Amino acid sequence: MDTQTVVLNLAALLIGFSKAGFGGGTGILVGPMLTLILPAKQTVGLMLPLLLATDILSLFYYWNQWDRRNVVTLMPGALAGIFLGTRILDVIPDLYLKKTIGLLACVFAVVQVVREMVLKSKSPFSGGTIQGLVAGFVTGTISTLAHIGGLVTTMYLLPQRLDNRTFVGTTTAIYFLMNVAKIGPYIGLGLLNRSVLVQDLYLMPSIAAGTGLGILLNRRVSSGAFSKVVLLAVLVTGIKLLVE
């Protein structure tokens, strides 16, 4: 088995594990990892079917466990962001995109830690309409460009202190709708084709295994530890993008 096959299956396993277990927190490591062995645009196209397959598998388990208000609040902005992301996908330099997202990841993680440890807010953030529209828009834009818009969604949802299952159910519903919306634009940009779909088909067993592992872990990890794992994953990813 060659190195590329190993890395691709590891990436698929991590996508399933992170999205089903942590709402996508650790899955943001996958894009940068794949760009080490594949061109950036090929990576973006390759990941979409894998993410969508994981969303579908996860939805069976988390069906109707999402927070409907958050889904409705985030999606309009997300769709607008997908439209913008599609327009700039061909022109934004990969290096600038990686550095910007890495910086945002670190800032979001630090802000959340300060809020929880220093400010010690006693009441959870309820998530306003304006904030939700902005978070959705940024999520949609970044997700279209690099599939790591979950950074923004995570930072919007974590302060609301949703329980594990509601948090993952909400992110799963949002990512499913967003990924479906990206299919048409990706086909139009030539990022999705028969070759990509065939390659993804061979990775489906790893997606299924990772999804099952993530669901199992989600049931065994406390809410406090769960949030810390997600924040750590966000911070590690941000640092990785900055130093690459």
Phi and psi in degrees as GROMACS dihedral restraints (atoms count N, CA, C in turn):
[ dihedral_restraints ]
;  ai    aj    ak    al  type     phi  dphi    fc
    3     4     5     6     1   -78.3    20    10
    4     5     6     7     1   167.6    20    10
    6     7     8     9     1   -60.5    20    10
    7     8     9    10     1   -41.0    20    10
    9    10    11    12     1   -62.9    20    10
   10    11    12    13     1   -40.8    20    10
   12    13    14    15     1   -63.2    20    10
   13    14    15    16     1   -41.7    20    10
   15    16    17    18     1   -63.1    20    10
   16    17    18    19     1   -45.9    20    10
   18    19    20    21     1   -65.5    20    10
   19    20    21    22     1   -41.0    20    10
   21    22    23    24     1   -63.5    20    10
   22    23    24    25     1   -42.8    20    10
   24    25    26    27     1   -69.5    20    10
   25    26    27    28     1   -35.4    20    10
   27    28    29    30     1   -64.5    20    10
   28    29    30    31     1   -41.1    20    10
   30    31    32    33     1   -63.1    20    10
   31    32    33    34     1   -43.6    20    10
   33    34    35    36     1   -63.3    20    10
   34    35    36    37     1   -41.6    20    10
   36    37    38    39     1   -61.5    20    10
   37    38    39    40     1   -42.5    20    10
   39    40    41    42     1   -68.6    20    10
   40    41    42    43     1   -37.4    20    10
   42    43    44    45     1   -60.3    20    10
   43    44    45    46     1   -50.1    20    10
   45    46    47    48     1   -62.7    20    10
   46    47    48    49     1   -44.4    20    10
   48    49    50    51     1   -63.1    20    10
   49    50    51    52     1   -46.5    20    10
   51    52    53    54     1   -74.4    20    10
   52    53    54    55     1   -42.0    20    10
   54    55    56    57     1   -70.1    20    10
   55    56    57    58     1   -39.1    20    10
   57    58    59    60     1   -80.0    20    10
   58    59    60    61     1   -27.9    20    10
   60    61    62    63     1   -99.4    20    10
   61    62    63    64     1   -33.8    20    10
   63    64    65    66     1  -128.0    20    10
   64    65    66    67     1    14.7    20    10
   66    67    68    69     1    67.5    20    10
   67    68    69    70     1    21.7    20    10
   69    70    71    72     1   100.2    20    10
   70    71    72    73     1    -3.2    20    10
   72    73    74    75     1   -53.9    20    10
   73    74    75    76     1   -50.0    20    10
   75    76    77    78     1   -86.1    20    10
   76    77    78    79     1   -15.0    20    10
   78    79    80    81     1   -67.3    20    10
   79    80    81    82     1   -16.7    20    10
   81    82    83    84     1   -69.4    20    10
   82    83    84    85     1    -6.7    20    10
   84    85    86    87     1   -77.8    20    10
   85    86    87    88     1   -19.8    20    10
   87    88    89    90     1   -67.9    20    10
   88    89    90    91     1   -45.7    20    10
   90    91    92    93     1   -56.0    20    10
   91    92    93    94     1   -55.1    20    10
   93    94    95    96     1   -58.6    20    10
   94    95    96    97     1   -35.6    20    10
   96    97    98    99     1   -64.7    20    10
   97    98    99   100     1   -42.1    20    10
   99   100   101   102     1   -72.7    20    10
  100   101   102   103     1   -28.2    20    10
  102   103   104   105     1   -68.7    20    10
  103   104   105   106     1   -12.2    20    10
  105   106   107   108     1   -73.3    20    10
  106   107   108   109     1   -21.3    20    10
  108   109   110   111     1  -122.9    20    10
  109   110   111   112     1   -10.5    20    10
  111   112   113   114     1  -134.1    20    10
  112   113   114   115     1   154.3    20    10
  114   115   116   117     1   -60.4    20    10
  115   116   117   118     1   150.6    20    10
  117   118   119   120     1   -58.6    20    10
  118   119   120   121     1   -45.4    20    10
  120   121   122   123     1   -67.0    20    10
  121   122   123   124     1   -37.0    20    10
  123   124   125   126     1   -65.0    20    10
  124   125   126   127     1   -37.9    20    10
  126   127   128   129     1   -61.7    20    10
  127   128   129   130     1   -45.3    20    10
  129   130   131   132     1   -59.7    20    10
  130   131   132   133     1   -46.4    20    10
  132   133   134   135     1   -66.9    20    10
  133   134   135   136     1   -39.2    20    10
  135   136   137   138     1   -65.6    20    10
  136   137   138   139     1   -36.0    20    10
  138   139   140   141     1   -74.9    20    10
  139   140   141   142     1   -30.2    20    10
  141   142   143   144     1   -58.4    20    10
  142   143   144   145     1   -50.1    20    10
  144   145   146   147     1   -62.1    20    10
  145   146   147   148     1   -33.3    20    10
  147   148   149   150     1   -67.2    20    10
  148   149   150   151     1   -43.6    20    10
  150   151   152   153     1   -64.5    20    10
  151   152   153   154     1   -41.5    20    10
  153   154   155   156     1   -66.6    20    10
  154   155   156   157     1   -39.3    20    10
  156   157   158   159     1   -62.7    20    10
  157   158   159   160     1   -41.2    20    10
  159   160   161   162     1   -66.1    20    10
  160   161   162   163     1   -40.1    20    10
  162   163   164   165     1   -57.7    20    10
  163   164   165   166     1   -45.0    20    10
  165   166   167   168     1   -64.6    20    10
  166   167   168   169     1   -45.1    20    10
  168   169   170   171     1   -62.2    20    10
  169   170   171   172     1   -42.2    20    10
  171   172   173   174     1   -68.3    20    10
  172   173   174   175     1   -35.0    20    10
  174   175   176   177     1   -60.9    20    10
  175   176   177   178     1   -33.3    20    10
  177   178   179   180     1   -60.8    20    10
  178   179   180   181     1   -37.2    20    10
  180   181   182   183     1   -82.8    20    10
  181   182   183   184     1   -38.0    20    10
  183   184   185   186     1  -101.8    20    10
  184   185   186   187     1    20.5    20    10
  186   187   188   189     1   -55.9    20    10
  187   188   189   190     1   129.2    20    10
  189   190   191   192     1    63.1    20    10
  190   191   192   193     1    19.2    20    10
  192   193   194   195     1  -105.3    20    10
  193   194   195   196     1     9.8    20    10
  195   196   197   198     1   -84.0    20    10
  196   197   198   199     1   161.9    20    10
  198   199   200   201     1   -88.9    20    10
  199   200   201   202     1   105.8    20    10
  201   202   203   204     1   -59.8    20    10
  202   203   204   205     1   -37.8    20    10
  204   205   206   207     1   -62.2    20    10
  205   206   207   208     1   -42.6    20    10
  207   208   209   210     1   -66.9    20    10
  208   209   210   211     1   -38.8    20    10
  210   211   212   213     1   -62.0    20    10
  211   212   213   214     1   -47.6    20    10
  213   214   215   216     1   -64.8    20    10
  214   215   216   217     1   -35.4    20    10
  216   217   218   219     1   -72.5    20    10
  217   218   219   220     1   -39.6    20    10
  219   220   221   222     1   -82.1    20    10
  220   221   222   223     1   -31.7    20    10
  222   223   224   225     1   -66.1    20    10
  223   224   225   226     1   -41.5    20    10
  225   226   227   228     1   -57.2    20    10
  226   227   228   229     1   -45.8    20    10
  228   229   230   231     1   -64.4    20    10
  229   230   231   232     1   -38.0    20    10
  231   232   233   234     1   -62.2    20    10
  232   233   234   235     1   -41.9    20    10
  234   235   236   237     1   -64.7    20    10
  235   236   237   238     1   -39.5    20    10
  237   238   239   240     1   -65.0    20    10
  238   239   240   241     1   -38.8    20    10
  240   241   242   243     1   -65.8    20    10
  241   242   243   244     1   -38.0    20    10
  243   244   245   246     1   -61.9    20    10
  244   245   246   247     1   -40.9    20    10
  246   247   248   249     1   -60.6    20    10
  247   248   249   250     1   -46.3    20    10
  249   250   251   252     1   -66.7    20    10
  250   251   252   253     1   -44.7    20    10
  252   253   254   255     1   -59.3    20    10
  253   254   255   256     1   -37.9    20    10
  255   256   257   258     1   -61.9    20    10
  256   257   258   259     1   -38.1    20    10
  258   259   260   261     1   -69.8    20    10
  259   260   261   262     1   -31.8    20    10
  261   262   263   264     1  -103.6    20    10
  262   263   264   265     1    -0.4    20    10
  264   265   266   267     1   -58.9    20    10
  265   266   267   268     1   -34.9    20    10
  267   268   269   270     1   -83.6    20    10
  268   269   270   271     1   -11.2    20    10
  270   271   272   273     1  -115.4    20    10
  271   272   273   274     1   -22.0    20    10
  273   274   275   276     1   -75.6    20    10
  274   275   276   277     1   130.2    20    10
  276   277   278   279     1   -65.0    20    10
  277   278   279   280     1   136.1    20    10
  279   280   281   282     1   -57.5    20    10
  280   281   282   283     1   -40.1    20    10
  282   283   284   285     1   -62.8    20    10
  283   284   285   286     1   -47.1    20    10
  285   286   287   288     1   -62.4    20    10
  286   287   288   289     1   -39.3    20    10
  288   289   290   291     1   -63.3    20    10
  289   290   291   292     1   -45.8    20    10
  291   292   293   294     1   -62.7    20    10
  292   293   294   295     1   -44.7    20    10
  294   295   296   297     1   -66.2    20    10
  295   296   297   298     1   -40.8    20    10
  297   298   299   300     1   -63.4    20    10
  298   299   300   301     1   -47.0    20    10
  300   301   302   303     1   -66.7    20    10
  301   302   303   304     1   -38.1    20    10
  303   304   305   306     1   -61.9    20    10
  304   305   306   307     1   -42.2    20    10
  306   307   308   309     1   -64.7    20    10
  307   308   309   310     1   -44.5    20    10
  309   310   311   312     1   -61.0    20    10
  310   311   312   313     1   -40.1    20    10
  312   313   314   315     1   -60.5    20    10
  313   314   315   316     1   -46.6    20    10
  315   316   317   318     1   -64.5    20    10
  316   317   318   319     1   -42.9    20    10
  318   319   320   321     1   -62.6    20    10
  319   320   321   322     1   -46.0    20    10
  321   322   323   324     1   -61.0    20    10
  322   323   324   325     1   -42.5    20    10
  324   325   326   327     1   -65.1    20    10
  325   326   327   328     1   -44.5    20    10
  327   328   329   330     1   -65.3    20    10
  328   329   330   331     1   -43.8    20    10
  330   331   332   333     1   -58.8    20    10
  331   332   333   334     1   -42.4    20    10
  333   334   335   336     1   -67.0    20    10
  334   335   336   337     1   -39.7    20    10
  336   337   338   339     1   -64.1    20    10
  337   338   339   340     1   -43.8    20    10
  339   340   341   342     1   -61.2    20    10
  340   341   342   343     1   -42.2    20    10
  342   343   344   345     1   -62.8    20    10
  343   344   345   346     1   -41.9    20    10
  345   346   347   348     1   -78.8    20    10
  346   347   348   349     1   -38.6    20    10
  348   349   350   351     1   -95.5    20    10
  349   350   351   352     1   -35.0    20    10
  351   352   353   354     1   -96.1    20    10
  352   353   354   355     1   -53.1    20    10
  354   355   356   357     1   -74.1    20    10
  355   356   357   358     1   -28.9    20    10
  357   358   359   360     1    49.2    20    10
  358   359   360   361     1    54.2    20    10
  360   361   362   363     1   -61.1    20    10
  361   362   363   364     1   130.0    20    10
  363   364   365   366     1   -86.7    20    10
  364   365   366   367     1   -21.6    20    10
  366   367   368   369     1  -111.4    20    10
  367   368   369   370     1   135.0    20    10
  369   370   371   372     1   -68.1    20    10
  370   371   372   373     1   150.9    20    10
  372   373   374   375     1   -70.8    20    10
  373   374   375   376     1   129.9    20    10
  375   376   377   378     1   -86.6    20    10
  376   377   378   379     1   -18.5    20    10
  378   379   380   381     1    80.8    20    10
  379   380   381   382     1    95.2    20    10
  381   382   383   384     1   -82.2    20    10
  382   383   384   385     1   166.2    20    10
  384   385   386   387     1   -65.1    20    10
  385   386   387   388     1   -45.7    20    10
  387   388   389   390     1   -63.9    20    10
  388   389   390   391     1   -46.6    20    10
  390   391   392   393     1   -60.8    20    10
  391   392   393   394     1   -38.8    20    10
  393   394   395   396     1   -66.0    20    10
  394   395   396   397     1   -40.8    20    10
  396   397   398   399     1   -63.9    20    10
  397   398   399   400     1   -42.4    20    10
  399   400   401   402     1   -66.3    20    10
  400   401   402   403     1   -46.0    20    10
  402   403   404   405     1   -61.5    20    10
  403   404   405   406     1   -40.8    20    10
  405   406   407   408     1   -64.5    20    10
  406   407   408   409     1   -41.6    20    10
  408   409   410   411     1   -63.2    20    10
  409   410   411   412     1   -46.6    20    10
  411   412   413   414     1   -65.1    20    10
  412   413   414   415     1   -40.7    20    10
  414   415   416   417     1   -60.2    20    10
  415   416   417   418     1   -48.1    20    10
  417   418   419   420     1   -61.8    20    10
  418   419   420   421     1   -41.8    20    10
  420   421   422   423     1   -65.3    20    10
  421   422   423   424     1   -51.6    20    10
  423   424   425   426     1   -66.8    20    10
  424   425   426   427     1   -39.0    20    10
  426   427   428   429     1   -63.2    20    10
  427   428   429   430     1   -38.3    20    10
  429   430   431   432     1   -65.9    20    10
  430   431   432   433     1   -36.4    20    10
  432   433   434   435     1   -79.7    20    10
  433   434   435   436     1   -35.0    20    10
  435   436   437   438     1  -149.1    20    10
  436   437   438   439     1     6.0    20    10
  438   439   440   441     1    59.6    20    10
  439   440   441   442     1    29.3    20    10
  441   442   443   444     1  -126.4    20    10
  442   443   444   445     1    27.3    20    10
  444   445   446   447     1   -67.2    20    10
  445   446   447   448     1   -13.3    20    10
  447   448   449   450     1   -60.0    20    10
  448   449   450   451     1   -20.5    20    10
  450   451   452   453     1   -56.2    20    10
  451   452   453   454     1   -46.8    20    10
  453   454   455   456     1   -70.9    20    10
  454   455   456   457     1   -44.9    20    10
  456   457   458   459     1   -59.8    20    10
  457   458   459   460     1   -42.4    20    10
  459   460   461   462     1   -61.3    20    10
  460   461   462   463     1   -44.6    20    10
  462   463   464   465     1   -69.3    20    10
  463   464   465   466     1   -24.6    20    10
  465   466   467   468     1   -78.0    20    10
  466   467   468   469     1   -38.2    20    10
  468   469   470   471     1   -86.7    20    10
  469   470   471   472     1   -34.6    20    10
  471   472   473   474     1   -56.6    20    10
  472   473   474   475     1   -44.1    20    10
  474   475   476   477     1   -63.5    20    10
  475   476   477   478     1   -14.9    20    10
  477   478   479   480     1   -78.5    20    10
  478   479   480   481     1   -10.1    20    10
  480   481   482   483     1    56.2    20    10
  481   482   483   484     1    45.7    20    10
  483   484   485   486     1   -70.3    20    10
  484   485   486   487     1   150.9    20    10
  486   487   488   489     1   -69.2    20    10
  487   488   489   490     1   163.8    20    10
  489   490   491   492     1   -51.6    20    10
  490   491   492   493     1   -50.6    20    10
  492   493   494   495     1   -67.3    20    10
  493   494   495   496     1   -39.0    20    10
  495   496   497   498     1   -67.7    20    10
  496   497   498   499     1   -40.3    20    10
  498   499   500   501     1   -60.3    20    10
  499   500   501   502     1   -51.1    20    10
  501   502   503   504     1   -69.4    20    10
  502   503   504   505     1   -37.8    20    10
  504   505   506   507     1   -61.4    20    10
  505   506   507   508     1   -39.3    20    10
  507   508   509   510     1   -68.3    20    10
  508   509   510   511     1   -47.5    20    10
  510   511   512   513     1   -64.6    20    10
  511   512   513   514     1   -36.9    20    10
  513   514   515   516     1   -63.2    20    10
  514   515   516   517     1   -45.0    20    10
  516   517   518   519     1   -62.9    20    10
  517   518   519   520     1   -42.7    20    10
  519   520   521   522     1   -66.0    20    10
  520   521   522   523     1   -46.1    20    10
  522   523   524   525     1   -66.7    20    10
  523   524   525   526     1   -35.6    20    10
  525   526   527   528     1   -61.5    20    10
  526   527   528   529     1   -48.9    20    10
  528   529   530   531     1   -62.9    20    10
  529   530   531   532     1   -41.1    20    10
  531   532   533   534     1   -66.6    20    10
  532   533   534   535     1   -43.3    20    10
  534   535   536   537     1   -67.2    20    10
  535   536   537   538     1   -36.0    20    10
  537   538   539   540     1   -62.6    20    10
  538   539   540   541     1   -41.3    20    10
  540   541   542   543     1   -66.0    20    10
  541   542   543   544     1   -22.7    20    10
  543   544   545   546     1   -85.9    20    10
  544   545   546   547     1   -12.2    20    10
  546   547   548   549     1   -59.2    20    10
  547   548   549   550     1   -51.8    20    10
  549   550   551   552     1   -59.4    20    10
  550   551   552   553     1   -52.3    20    10
  552   553   554   555     1   -58.2    20    10
  553   554   555   556     1   -38.9    20    10
  555   556   557   558     1   -67.2    20    10
  556   557   558   559     1   -38.4    20    10
  558   559   560   561     1   -63.1    20    10
  559   560   561   562     1   -43.4    20    10
  561   562   563   564     1   -62.4    20    10
  562   563   564   565     1   -32.3    20    10
  564   565   566   567     1   -85.8    20    10
  565   566   567   568     1    -3.1    20    10
  567   568   569   570     1    79.2    20    10
  568   569   570   571     1    15.1    20    10
  570   571   572   573     1   -84.7    20    10
  571   572   573   574     1   -20.6    20    10
  573   574   575   576     1  -115.3    20    10
  574   575   576   577     1   122.0    20    10
  576   577   578   579     1  -148.7    20    10
  577   578   579   580     1  -178.9    20    10
  579   580   581   582     1   -61.2    20    10
  580   581   582   583     1   -40.6    20    10
  582   583   584   585     1   -61.4    20    10
  583   584   585   586     1   -43.2    20    10
  585   586   587   588     1   -64.0    20    10
  586   587   588   589     1   -43.6    20    10
  588   589   590   591     1   -65.4    20    10
  589   590   591   592     1   -37.5    20    10
  591   592   593   594     1   -65.1    20    10
  592   593   594   595     1   -42.8    20    10
  594   595   596   597     1   -62.7    20    10
  595   596   597   598     1   -41.0    20    10
  597   598   599   600     1   -65.7    20    10
  598   599   600   601     1   -33.4    20    10
  600   601   602   603     1   -59.8    20    10
  601   602   603   604     1   -38.1    20    10
  603   604   605   606     1   -70.2    20    10
  604   605   606   607     1   -16.6    20    10
  606   607   608   609     1   -95.6    20    10
  607   608   609   610     1    -3.5    20    10
  609   610   611   612     1   -61.2    20    10
  610   611   612   613     1   -37.9    20    10
  612   613   614   615     1   -59.1    20    10
  613   614   615   616     1   -38.1    20    10
  615   616   617   618     1   -69.1    20    10
  616   617   618   619     1   -36.1    20    10
  618   619   620   621     1   -61.3    20    10
  619   620   621   622     1   -46.7    20    10
  621   622   623   624     1   -63.4    20    10
  622   623   624   625     1   -42.7    20    10
  624   625   626   627     1   -64.6    20    10
  625   626   627   628     1   -43.2    20    10
  627   628   629   630     1   -65.2    20    10
  628   629   630   631     1   -38.7    20    10
  630   631   632   633     1   -63.1    20    10
  631   632   633   634     1   -45.2    20    10
  633   634   635   636     1   -61.7    20    10
  634   635   636   637     1   -41.4    20    10
  636   637   638   639     1   -64.9    20    10
  637   638   639   640     1   -40.4    20    10
  639   640   641   642     1   -65.1    20    10
  640   641   642   643     1   -42.1    20    10
  642   643   644   645     1   -62.4    20    10
  643   644   645   646     1   -41.7    20    10
  645   646   647   648     1   -63.2    20    10
  646   647   648   649     1   -43.2    20    10
  648   649   650   651     1   -68.9    20    10
  649   650   651   652     1   -37.0    20    10
  651   652   653   654     1   -58.6    20    10
  652   653   654   655     1   -33.2    20    10
  654   655   656   657     1   -78.0    20    10
  655   656   657   658     1   -14.3    20    10
  657   658   659   660     1  -111.1    20    10
  658   659   660   661     1    -5.6    20    10
  660   661   662   663     1  -105.2    20    10
  661   662   663   664     1   134.9    20    10
  663   664   665   666     1   -69.7    20    10
  664   665   666   667     1   160.0    20    10
  666   667   668   669     1   -60.7    20    10
  667   668   669   670     1   -41.3    20    10
  669   670   671   672     1   -63.5    20    10
  670   671   672   673     1   -47.4    20    10
  672   673   674   675     1   -65.0    20    10
  673   674   675   676     1   -36.4    20    10
  675   676   677   678     1   -58.4    20    10
  676   677   678   679     1   -48.9    20    10
  678   679   680   681     1   -62.6    20    10
  679   680   681   682     1   -39.6    20    10
  681   682   683   684     1   -64.9    20    10
  682   683   684   685     1   -40.0    20    10
  684   685   686   687     1   -62.7    20    10
  685   686   687   688     1   -43.8    20    10
  687   688   689   690     1   -63.5    20    10
  688   689   690   691     1   -45.6    20    10
  690   691   692   693     1   -63.0    20    10
  691   692   693   694     1   -40.2    20    10
  693   694   695   696     1   -62.9    20    10
  694   695   696   697     1   -41.9    20    10
  696   697   698   699     1   -63.0    20    10
  697   698   699   700     1   -41.2    20    10
  699   700   701   702     1   -63.1    20    10
  700   701   702   703     1   -45.1    20    10
  702   703   704   705     1   -65.1    20    10
  703   704   705   706     1   -45.3    20    10
  705   706   707   708     1   -60.2    20    10
  706   707   708   709     1   -42.5    20    10
  708   709   710   711     1   -63.8    20    10
  709   710   711   712     1   -44.0    20    10
  711   712   713   714     1   -60.1    20    10
  712   713   714   715     1   -45.0    20    10
  714   715   716   717     1   -63.2    20    10
  715   716   717   718     1   -41.3    20    10
  717   718   719   720     1   -61.3    20    10
  718   719   720   721     1   -42.3    20    10
  720   721   722   723     1   -67.9    20    10
  721   722   723   724     1   -34.8    20    10
  723   724   725   726     1   -71.2    20    10
  724   725   726   727     1   -37.6    20    10
  726   727   728   729     1   -90.4    20    10
  727   728   729   730     1   -13.0    20    10
